[in-house]
Amino acid sequence: MYELIICEKPASAKKVAEALADTKPRKEISGGVAYYELTHDGKKIVVGAAVGHLFGLAEKEKTKGFAYPVFDIEWLPSFVLSKGADYTKKYIDCIKKIAKGATTFTVATDYDTEGEVIGLNIIRYLCNRNDAKRMKFSTLTTQDLQEAYATAAKTLNWGQAEAGETRHYLDYYYGINISRALTKALKTAGLFQLLSTGRVQGPALKIITEREQEIQAFKSVPYWEISMDGIAKNKPIQAWHATDKFWEKKNAEQVFSKTTGNDGTISDIKKTSIKQHPPHPFDLTTLQTEAYRLFGMNPKRTADLAQELYTAGYTSYPRTSSQQLPPALGFVKIMSALSKQKNYKELIAGLLKKKELIPHNGQKTDPAHPAIYPTGATPKLLKEPSAKVYDLIVKRFLATFGEPAMRESVTVRIDVNTEPFLLKGARTTTPGWHTLYAPYVKLEEVELPALVVGDSVKNKKITLYDKETQPPKRYTPASIIKELEKRNLGTKATRADIVETLYERNYVKNESLQATQLGVHIVEVLTRYSPKILDEELTRHFEADLDQIRAQQQKKDAVLVEAREVLTDILKDFKKNEHDIGKGLLDVVKEQRETTSTVGACPVCKQGTLKIRRGKFGMFIACDKYPDCKTTFKLPVAKSQVTKELCETCNYPVILVMKRGARKLCINLDCPTKHENDHLFKPGPCPKCNQGQVILRKSLYGAFAACNKFPACRYALRLGKKESKEKTTKKKE
């Protein structure tokens, strides 16, 4: 007889067990899955783990072909739904086993709607219970976990659980039905290819497509600017005419002629002081956009790294909408712990001298979690990407407690033959919070000479620039997430995944999000024949309903009934236009299929064309002159896009791999650039399993050392440059 605590991930289960154990928890293994036995205040507890979602939605009865609408669905184990989820079966079996002897149950998954659904499904389908106690925590520190256990709610958060389950149902309804409708429409036109869209994916694609249409429709307008390069107080300066943009060329030429060869005189100096308040604490969206701005880091990658830092106990739960840090967190305690890390010791010493620590909170809140903050725990051997995100989170946390910074802007008017030119400067006079957030404050410092009214300015050169207006910029992976949040489309946890899905479906391409021809045509066809599929208002309406369910002001069943009615009407209209929709997509899908599968000319036979193919073991590249040419290349287990580029070293085609951000790679495994560090390789016994031998292997990413007992032993070491060489040495020692 014992209490069973269910966690979302194995690493979380280990943290919970260690935090609650009176002594050291005992690790047990069942079917290759670890669980923990312990006593807490003399009470026996078993802690088990899932690996995220162990269940997914599926039709109760399989329909033939691509029939729709489909609304009769149920939760099934993930391993039943997908071969790629086979690994979940052993976790399900383990939980079933340890649940048999339990008398009480506690859910300790992440405290949000997804975590609540994970916990609910485990409790009802694996533990055969209708409810459980609920631990709520925002960090995996010992103190927070002990407090969460002591103050656990007597029931699940049913508002959160039902909101999460409703979202899954809505997304499944939309995803399967509209995707089937699109696929079937294309099939009626004579071509089979899976097409998809979704409740949020459709409106997101429309936003990107509308921007693309703005860019294509944009007509550049010419304008002219005039600058003066001069000398003031023996220092070079550059000033610009006060008109900024001249829309008539003759006016610009008149000014150019009038000012050329004439010196100037300073007629006015205006100084303005601006107070810059500290930044708000990070919510997930601002962390993602800031990491993209500073590091060029893909938002999905940022979210994953932040989740890893949370699981390791170094930072708080990242999937939050809050920009507020409550005093109950204990700011002095966190900073005192952080000060043990030499990178932050001096910064924190200054903060702890303040009479009171008050963060500059923002307006955004989250009912489940505060803003993202460091716990104070000292990280151990963080790799560079994780270390960057951790440092950014710590510096942002500290900066929110800083003093305002003061910036001075100076505008100097220089009259050149009565024509006004403006010289502008800006500098930080009081750094304030800038010091705490360094090096992430990116402000231009333009120091001007000590000028006074009446000073003369030597005119060295007047330049007339021919320019034209530019189209609006395309969205980046970070700015589209911000736009989706602004429009209340999707959630903090799903927006980055939506962008990744658009890449995977070949609806968008490139780092600056450009809608592909296929993406544009899908939006155009749906706008013409079934506009409600792309309707932002309808998506926002259901988002508002989900918020009300979470607040227990709306019922799940009522929302799902409405969704089924709305979708049924949409699909009826779609069915009427099915042939026209398919016909409208046919040519562009054919063209897209050819474009996305063509890698380039075969560098071996010089006659064939390299194409992306699907084989028994996944995607690969092969020459279309097979069997005369048997050239093939491996592709990584990641979304890959063709480019028109060739490797500068070996002249083989280059592809774009979408894994942890976009990365261009030469397809040639024998490319010299991938073997420039082979000399670092030293064969020998595997340091991990002590049974296999370390051998040299090749991959699209470059050469690496690995155990020859793979997959039984997964030891691998990349043969990088200086950093990797040092790691190799440490491993050998």
C-alpha positions in Angstrom: 0.0 0.0 0.0 1.5 3.3 -1.1 1.0 6.6 -2.8 1.8 6.8 -6.5 3.1 10.1 -7.9 3.1 10.5 -11.7 5.6 12.8 -13.4 5.7 14.0 -17.0 9.3 13.0 -17.8 11.9 10.6 -16.3 14.2 13.5 -15.2 11.3 15.1 -13.4 10.5 11.9 -11.6 14.1 11.7 -10.3 13.9 15.3 -9.0 10.6 14.7 -7.2 11.9 11.4 -5.7 15.1 13.0 -4.4 13.2 16.0 -3.0 10.6 14.0 -1.0 12.8 11.1 0.2 13.6 11.0 3.9 16.8 9.3 2.9 18.0 8.3 -0.6 15.3 7.0 -2.9 15.7 3.4 -4.3 15.8 3.2 -8.0 13.9 0.2 -9.5 13.7 -0.9 -13.2 10.7 -2.4 -14.9 11.0 -3.3 -18.6 13.9 -0.8 -19.0 12.0 2.0 -17.3 13.1 3.5 -14.0 10.8 4.3 -11.1 11.6 5.2 -7.5 10.6 3.9 -4.1 11.0 6.1 -1.0 9.6 7.1 2.3 8.4 10.6 3.1 7.7 11.3 6.8 7.5 7.6 7.2 5.0 7.1 4.4 5.8 4.9 1.4 5.7 6.6 -2.0 6.4 5.4 -5.5 7.3 7.9 -8.2 6.8 6.9 -11.8 7.2 8.8 -15.1 5.7 9.3 -18.5 7.5 10.6 -21.6 5.1 13.4 -22.4 1.8 12.3 -24.0 1.2 8.6 -23.7 -2.1 8.8 -25.5 -3.4 10.4 -28.7 -6.7 10.8 -30.4 -8.0 8.6 -33.2 -11.2 7.5 -35.0 -13.2 4.9 -33.1 -14.0 3.1 -36.4 -11.7 3.5 -39.3 -13.4 5.0 -42.3 -12.5 4.0 -45.9 -10.5 6.3 -48.1 -10.6 10.0 -47.1 -14.3 10.2 -46.0 -15.3 13.2 -43.9 -16.5 14.6 -41.6 -15.1 12.5 -38.7 -16.2 13.3 -35.1 -16.4 10.0 -33.4 -13.0 9.8 -31.8 -11.3 8.4 -28.7 -8.0 8.4 -26.8 -5.7 5.5 -27.6 -2.1 4.6 -26.5 0.5 6.4 -28.6 2.3 3.2 -29.6 -1.0 2.0 -31.2 -1.2 5.1 -33.3 2.3 5.4 -34.5 5.3 3.1 -35.0 7.5 6.1 -34.1 5.9 6.1 -30.6 6.8 2.4 -29.9 9.0 3.6 -27.0 6.0 4.7 -25.1 4.7 1.2 -24.5 7.3 0.4 -21.9 6.4 3.5 -19.9 2.7 2.5 -20.1 3.5 -1.0 -19.0 5.6 0.3 -16.1 2.9 2.7 -14.8 0.2 0.0 -15.0 2.5 -2.3 -12.9 3.3 0.2 -10.2 -0.3 1.5 -10.1 -1.7 -1.9 -9.0 -0.4 -1.6 -5.4 -1.2 2.1 -5.0 -4.1 3.3 -2.8 -3.7 7.1 -3.5 -2.6 8.9 -6.6 -0.9 12.3 -7.2 -0.3 14.0 -10.5 3.0 15.9 -10.7 3.1 16.7 -14.4 3.9 20.2 -15.7 1.2 22.5 -14.4 -0.5 23.7 -17.6 -3.2 22.4 -19.8 -1.0 19.9 -21.6 0.4 18.6 -18.4 -3.1 18.3 -17.0 -4.2 16.2 -20.0 -1.2 13.9 -19.7 -1.9 13.4 -16.0 -5.7 12.9 -16.6 -5.2 10.2 -19.2 -2.7 8.3 -17.1 -5.0 8.4 -14.1 -8.2 7.3 -15.9 -6.7 4.8 -18.5 -3.7 3.3 -16.6 -4.6 3.8 -13.0 -8.4 3.2 -13.4 -9.3 6.2 -11.3 -11.5 9.2 -11.9 -9.4 11.7 -10.0 -6.2 12.3 -8.2 -4.4 14.8 -6.0 -2.5 17.6 -7.8 1.0 19.0 -7.1 1.6 22.5 -8.5 5.1 23.9 -8.9 7.0 26.2 -11.2 10.6 24.9 -10.5 12.0 21.5 -9.8 14.0 22.7 -6.8 13.8 20.6 -3.6 12.1 23.3 -1.6 9.4 24.0 -4.3 8.7 20.3 -4.7 8.4 19.7 -1.0 6.0 22.6 -0.7 4.0 21.5 -3.7 3.6 18.0 -2.2 2.6 19.5 1.2 0.0 21.8 -0.3 -1.2 19.5 -3.1 -4.8 20.0 -4.2 -7.3 17.2 -3.4 -8.3 17.0 -7.1 -7.0 17.6 -10.5 -7.4 21.1 -11.9 -10.6 20.2 -13.9 -10.9 23.5 -15.6 -7.4 23.2 -16.9 -7.9 19.5 -17.8 -11.1 20.1 -19.7 -9.7 23.1 -21.5 -6.7 21.0 -22.6 -8.8 18.0 -23.7 -11.1 20.3 -25.6 -8.2 21.9 -27.4 -7.0 18.4 -28.5 -10.5 17.6 -29.7 -10.8 20.9 -31.6 -7.4 20.5 -33.2 -8.2 16.9 -34.2 -11.6 17.8 -35.7 -10.1 20.6 -37.8 -6.9 18.8 -38.7 -8.3 15.5 -39.9 -11.4 16.8 -41.6 -10.0 19.7 -43.5 -6.8 17.8 -44.4 -8.9 14.9 -45.7 -11.1 17.4 -47.7 -8.0 19.0 -49.3 -6.4 15.6 -50.1 -9.7 14.2 -51.6 -10.2 17.4 -53.7 -6.8 17.0 -55.2 -7.5 13.3 -55.8 -10.6 14.1 -57.8 -8.4 16.2 -60.0 -6.2 13.2 -60.8 -3.3 13.5 -58.3 -2.8 11.9 -54.9 -0.7 13.8 -52.3 -1.4 14.4 -48.7 -2.3 18.0 -48.0 -3.0 19.4 -44.6 -4.1 22.5 -42.7 -5.4 23.1 -39.2 -7.4 25.4 -36.9 -4.4 27.7 -36.3 -2.1 26.6 -39.1 -4.5 27.9 -41.7 -4.9 31.5 -40.4 -1.1 31.5 -39.7 -0.4 30.6 -43.3 -2.8 33.3 -44.5 -1.0 35.9 -42.5 2.3 35.0 -44.1 0.7 34.7 -47.5 -0.9 38.1 -47.2 2.5 39.6 -46.4 3.9 37.9 -49.5 1.1 39.3 -51.6 1.9 42.8 -50.2 5.6 42.4 -51.2 4.7 41.2 -54.7 2.2 44.0 -55.2 4.5 46.6 -53.9 5.5 49.4 -56.3 8.7 51.2 -55.5 8.6 55.0 -55.5 11.8 56.9 -56.1 13.1 59.4 -53.6 16.3 61.3 -52.9 18.3 62.1 -49.8 21.2 64.5 -49.3 24.1 64.2 -46.9 27.0 66.5 -46.0 30.4 65.1 -44.9 32.2 67.8 -43.0 34.6 68.7 -40.2 33.5 70.2 -36.9 36.0 71.0 -34.1 38.6 69.0 -36.1 36.4 65.9 -36.1 34.6 64.3 -39.1 30.8 64.4 -39.0 28.0 63.4 -41.3 24.7 65.4 -41.4 21.6 64.8 -43.4 19.2 67.4 -44.9 16.3 68.1 -42.7 13.8 67.2 -45.5 14.8 63.6 -45.1 13.2 62.3 -48.3 12.8 64.5 -51.4 10.0 63.1 -53.5 10.7 65.5 -56.4 14.2 65.1 -58.0 14.3 68.7 -59.2 13.9 69.9 -55.5 16.8 67.6 -54.4 19.0 68.8 -57.3 18.3 72.5 -56.4 19.4 71.9 -52.8 22.4 69.9 -54.0 23.5 72.7 -56.3 22.9 75.3 -53.6 24.9 73.7 -50.9 27.8 72.2 -52.8 31.1 74.0 -51.9 29.5 76.1 -49.1 30.5 75.7 -45.5 27.9 75.5 -42.7 27.2 77.2 -39.4 25.6 75.6 -36.3 22.4 77.5 -35.7 20.7 75.4 -33.0 21.5 72.5 -30.6 18.7 70.5 -28.8 19.4 68.0 -26.1 16.8 65.6 -24.8 17.2 63.2 -21.9 15.2 59.9 -22.1 14.6 57.6 -19.1 14.7 53.9 -20.1 12.9 51.7 -17.6 14.3 48.2 -16.9 12.9 45.5 -19.2 10.0 43.3 -18.1 10.7 39.7 -17.0 10.6 37.0 -19.7 7.5 35.2 -20.7 8.1 32.5 -23.3 7.4 34.7 -26.4 9.8 37.5 -25.3 12.4 34.9 -24.5 12.0 33.4 -28.0 12.1 36.8 -29.8 15.1 38.0 -27.7 17.1 34.8 -28.3 16.4 35.1 -32.0 17.5 38.8 -32.0 20.7 38.1 -30.2 21.7 34.6 -31.3 19.6 34.0 -34.4 18.2 31.0 -32.4 15.1 29.3 -33.8 12.1 29.8 -31.4 11.4 26.1 -31.2 15.0 25.5 -30.3 14.8 28.2 -27.6 11.7 26.7 -26.1 13.4 23.2 -26.1 16.5 24.5 -24.4 14.5 26.5 -21.8 12.5 23.3 -21.1 15.8 21.4 -20.6 17.1 24.1 -18.2 13.8 23.8 -16.2 14.0 20.0 -16.1 17.6 20.3 -14.8 16.3 22.5 -12.0 18.2 25.7 -13.2 15.3 27.8 -14.3 11.5 28.0 -13.8 8.8 26.6 -16.0 9.2 28.3 -19.4 5.8 27.9 -21.1 4.3 30.9 -19.4 2.5 34.0 -20.5 3.4 35.9 -17.4 5.7 38.9 -17.3 5.4 39.2 -13.5 7.6 38.0 -10.6 5.8 37.7 -7.3 7.6 38.6 -4.1 6.8 35.1 -2.7 9.6 33.7 -4.9 12.2 35.1 -2.5 14.3 37.5 -4.6 17.1 37.8 -2.0 17.4 34.1 -1.6 17.6 33.5 -5.4 20.2 36.2 -5.8 22.3 35.0 -2.9 22.4 31.6 -4.5 23.2 33.1 -8.0 26.0 35.1 -6.5 28.0 31.9 -5.9 28.5 31.8 -9.7 31.5 34.1 -10.5 29.8 35.6 -13.7 27.1 37.2 -11.5 28.8 37.8 -8.2 29.6 41.5 -8.7 26.3 42.3 -10.4 24.3 40.8 -7.6 26.5 42.5 -4.9 25.2 45.8 -6.1 21.6 44.7 -6.2 21.6 43.3 -2.7 22.6 46.7 -1.3 19.2 48.1 -2.4 16.7 48.7 0.4 14.0 46.8 -1.5 14.1 44.5 -4.5 11.1 45.3 -6.8 11.0 43.9 -10.3 9.8 46.0 -13.2 6.8 43.7 -13.9 4.8 43.8 -17.1 1.1 43.6 -17.6 0.9 40.0 -19.0 -0.1 37.3 -16.4 -0.6 33.6 -16.4 -2.8 31.8 -13.9 -0.4 28.8 -13.6 3.1 30.2 -13.5 5.1 33.4 -12.9 7.6 34.8 -15.4 10.7 32.8 -16.3 13.4 33.1 -13.6 16.6 31.3 -12.5 16.3 29.1 -9.4 19.8 29.9 -8.1 21.0 26.3 -8.6 24.5 26.3 -10.2 24.5 24.6 -13.6 27.0 21.8 -14.3 28.9 21.8 -17.6 26.3 23.5 -19.8 27.0 23.3 -23.5 27.1 26.5 -25.5 23.4 26.8 -26.7 22.0 26.0 -23.3 24.6 28.2 -21.6 23.6 31.2 -23.8 19.9 30.8 -23.0 20.7 30.3 -19.3 22.8 33.5 -19.2 20.2 35.4 -21.0 17.5 34.3 -18.5 19.7 35.2 -15.5 20.8 38.6 -16.9 17.1 39.5 -17.8 16.1 38.5 -14.2 18.7 40.7 -12.7 18.0 43.6 -15.1 14.4 43.8 -14.1 15.6 44.9 -10.6 17.9 47.5 -12.0 17.7 51.3 -11.9 16.4 53.2 -14.9 19.0 54.1 -17.5 19.4 57.6 -18.9 20.0 58.3 -22.6 20.8 61.7 -24.0 20.0 62.5 -27.6 21.4 65.6 -29.3 20.2 67.2 -32.5 22.4 69.8 -34.1 21.1 72.1 -36.9 23.7 73.2 -39.4 22.7 75.8 -41.9 24.5 75.5 -45.3 23.6 78.5 -47.5 20.2 78.6 -45.6 19.6 74.9 -46.1 19.1 73.0 -42.8 21.1 69.8 -42.2 20.7 67.8 -39.0 23.5 66.1 -37.1 22.3 63.6 -34.5 24.0 61.9 -31.7 23.0 59.6 -28.8 24.8 58.3 -25.7 24.1 56.6 -22.5 24.7 59.0 -19.6 23.6 56.7 -16.7 23.9 53.0 -17.6 21.5 51.8 -14.8 20.1 48.4 -15.8 22.2 48.3 -18.9 25.1 47.1 -16.8 23.1 44.1 -15.5 21.9 43.1 -18.9 25.2 43.4 -20.7 26.1 42.3 -23.3 22.5 42.1 -24.5 21.8 45.8 -24.7 22.3 46.8 -28.3 22.2 50.6 -28.5 24.2 52.8 -30.8 26.5 55.2 -29.1 27.2 58.3 -31.3 29.4 60.8 -29.4 29.4 64.3 -31.0 32.1 66.9 -30.6 31.6 69.6 -28.0 29.7 72.0 -30.3 28.1 75.4 -29.6 25.8 77.6 -31.6 27.9 79.7 -34.1 30.6 77.1 -34.7 31.5 76.7 -38.3 31.4 73.4 -40.1 33.8 72.7 -43.0 31.9 71.2 -45.9 34.0 68.5 -47.5 31.4 66.9 -49.7 27.7 67.0 -50.5 26.2 63.7 -51.7 22.9 63.2 -53.5 21.5 59.7 -53.1 19.0 58.0 -55.6 16.8 55.7 -53.6 13.4 54.0 -53.7 10.9 52.8 -51.1 11.2 49.2 -50.0 8.5 46.6 -49.6 7.5 45.4 -46.2 9.8 42.8 -44.6 8.9 39.2 -44.5 8.2 37.6 -41.1 11.0 35.9 -39.3 10.3 32.7 -37.2 10.4 35.0 -34.1 8.2 37.9 -35.5 5.5 35.6 -36.7 5.2 34.1 -33.2 4.8 37.6 -31.9 2.2 38.3 -34.5 0.2 35.2 -33.7 0.3 36.1 -30.0 -0.9 39.7 -30.8 -3.8 38.2 -32.8 -4.5 35.6 -30.1 -4.0 32.6 -32.4 -2.5 29.5 -30.9 -0.9 29.2 -27.5 2.5 30.1 -26.1 3.4 26.4 -26.2 2.2 25.7 -29.8 3.1 28.7 -31.9 6.7 27.6 -32.6 5.4 24.2 -33.5 2.9 25.7 -36.0 5.7 27.5 -37.7 7.8 24.3 -37.9 4.7 22.5 -39.4 4.4 25.1 -42.1 8.1 24.4 -43.1 7.5 20.7 -43.0 4.4 21.0 -45.3 6.5 23.1 -47.8 4.0 26.0 -47.3 6.8 28.3 -46.4 10.6 28.4 -47.0 13.7 30.3 -46.1 14.8 31.9 -42.8 12.7 35.0 -43.6 9.3 33.3 -44.0 8.4 33.3 -47.7 5.2 31.6 -48.7 5.8 29.0 -51.4 3.7 28.7 -54.5 1.9 25.9 -52.9 1.2 27.9 -49.7 0.0 30.9 -51.7 -2.3 28.7 -53.9 -3.8 26.9 -50.9 -4.7 30.2 -49.3 -6.1 31.6 -52.6 -8.2 28.5 -53.3 -9.6 28.3 -49.8 -10.3 32.0 -49.7 -12.3 31.7 -52.9 -14.3 28.5 -52.0 -14.1 28.0 -48.2 -12.9 31.2 -46.5 -14.1 30.1 -43.0 -11.2 27.6 -42.9 -8.9 30.5 -42.7 -11.1 32.7 -40.5 -9.1 34.3 -37.7 -12.3 35.4 -35.9 -13.5 31.9 -35.7 -10.2 30.6 -34.4 -10.2 33.5 -31.8 -13.7 32.6 -30.8 -12.8 29.1 -29.9 -9.6 30.3 -28.1 -11.9 32.5 -25.9 -14.1 29.5 -25.3 -11.1 27.5 -24.1 -10.1 30.3 -21.7 -13.7 30.2 -20.3 -13.5 26.4 -19.9 -10.3 26.8 -18.0 -11.9 29.3 -15.7 -14.9 26.9 -15.4 -17.3 29.4 -16.9 -18.0 27.3 -20.0 -18.7 23.6 -20.6 -16.5 21.4 -22.8 -19.5 19.6 -24.4 -21.2 22.8 -25.4 -18.0 24.1 -27.2 -17.5 20.7 -29.0 -21.1 20.6 -30.1 -20.7 24.1 -31.6 -17.4 23.1 -33.3 -19.0 20.1 -34.9 -21.9 22.2 -36.2 -19.6 24.9 -37.6 -17.3 22.3 -39.2 -20.2 20.4 -40.7 -21.4 23.6 -42.5 -17.9 24.4 -43.6 -17.4 20.9 -45.1 -20.8 20.9 -46.8 -19.8 24.0 -48.7 -16.3 22.6 -49.4 -17.9 19.4 -50.8 -19.9 21.4 -53.3 -16.7 22.9 -54.7 -14.5 19.9 -54.3 -13.8 19.5 -58.0 -12.9 23.2 -58.5 -10.7 23.2 -55.4 -8.8 20.1 -56.6 -8.4 21.6 -60.1 -7.2 24.9 -58.7 -4.4 23.1 -56.7 -3.4 20.4 -59.3 -0.8 22.3 -61.4 0.9 24.0 -58.4 1.1 20.7 -56.4 2.7 19.0 -59.4 5.2 21.8 -59.8 6.0 21.9 -56.1 6.5 18.2 -56.0 9.1 18.5 -58.8 10.8 21.5 -57.3 11.1 20.2 -53.8 12.4 16.8 -54.9 15.1 18.1 -57.4 18.4 18.5 -55.7 20.6 19.2 -58.7 22.8 17.7 -61.4 24.4 14.4 -60.6 28.1 15.2 -59.9 29.1 11.6 -60.7 27.6 10.6 -64.0 27.2 14.3 -65.1 24.0 13.2 -67.1 21.3 12.5 -64.5 19.5 14.6 -62.0 19.6 14.0 -58.2 16.2 13.5 -56.7 14.9 13.1 -53.1 13.4 9.6 -52.8 11.6 7.7 -50.1 13.0 4.3 -49.2 12.5 1.5 -46.7 14.7 3.3 -44.2 13.5 6.8 -44.8 14.4 9.6 -47.3 17.5 9.6 -49.4 19.0 11.2 -52.6 19.5 9.2 -55.8 20.3 9.8 -59.4 17.4 9.5 -61.8 19.6 7.6 -64.3 19.4 4.5 -62.0 20.4 1.7 -62.7 23.0 3.1 -65.1 24.1 5.4 -62.3 23.8 4.1 -58.7 24.8 7.3 -57.0 23.0 7.8 -53.6 23.4 10.1 -50.7 22.1 9.9 -47.1 19.7 12.4 -45.7 19.5 13.2 -41.9 16.4 12.3 -39.9 15.1 15.9 -40.2 13.2 18.1 -42.5 15.4 18.9 -45.5 14.9 21.5 -48.3 16.7 21.7 -51.6 18.7 24.8 -52.5 20.2 26.0 -55.7 23.7 26.3 -54.1 26.8 24.2 -54.6 29.5 23.5 -52.1 32.4 25.9 -52.6 34.9 23.2 -51.7 33.7 20.1 -53.7 31.0 21.5 -56.0 28.3 19.0 -54.7 24.7 20.3 -54.1 23.9 21.9 -50.7 20.7 21.3 -48.8 19.0 23.2 -46.0 18.3 21.0 -42.9 15.7 22.2 -40.5 17.0 20.7 -37.3 17.5 23.0 -34.2 17.3 25.9 -36.6 18.1 26.1 -40.3 21.5 24.8 -41.4 23.1 24.4 -44.9 25.0 21.2 -45.5 26.9 19.7 -48.4 25.4 16.3 -49.3 28.9 14.8 -49.9 29.9 12.7 -47.0 33.5 12.8 -48.3 33.7 16.6 -48.6 37.1 17.7 -47.4 35.5 20.2 -45.0 33.9 17.3 -43.1 37.2 15.6 -42.5 39.6 18.4 -41.7 39.6 17.2 -38.1 40.1 13.5 -38.7 43.6 13.8 -37.2 41.9 14.3 -33.8 40.5 10.8 -33.9 42.2 8.2 -31.7 40.8 4.6 -31.8 40.5 2.7 -28.7 38.1 1.0 -26.2 34.7 2.7 -25.8 34.8 4.8 -22.6 31.1 4.3 -22.1 30.4 0.6 -22.4 34.0 -0.7 -22.1 33.1 -3.5 -24.6 33.1 -1.9 -28.0 35.7 -0.1 -30.0 35.6 3.6 -30.9 35.7 3.9 -34.7 35.5 6.8 -37.2 32.1 7.4 -38.8 30.8 9.8 -41.5 27.6 11.8 -41.4 26.1 14.8 -43.3 27.2 16.9 -40.3 30.9 15.8 -40.5 33.1 13.0 -39.2 32.6 11.8 -35.6 33.9 9.1 -33.3 31.4 6.4 -32.2 31.2 3.0 -30.6 30.9 0.1 -33.0 28.3 -1.5 -30.6 25.6 0.9 -31.8 22.7 0.8 -31.1 23.4 -1.1 -27.9 25.9 1.6 -27.0 25.2 5.2 -28.2 28.6 6.7 -27.4 29.5 9.4 -29.9 31.9 12.3 -30.1 31.9 15.0 -32.8 35.4 15.8 -34.1 35.1 19.6 -33.9 37.7 22.3 -33.8 39.4 23.6 -30.7 36.5 23.1 -28.3 35.8 19.5 -29.5 39.6 18.7 -29.3 39.6 19.6 -25.7 36.6 17.5 -25.0 38.2 14.6 -26.9 41.3 14.9 -24.7 39.2 14.9 -21.5 37.3 11.8 -22.6 40.6 10.0 -23.3 42.0 10.9 -20.0 
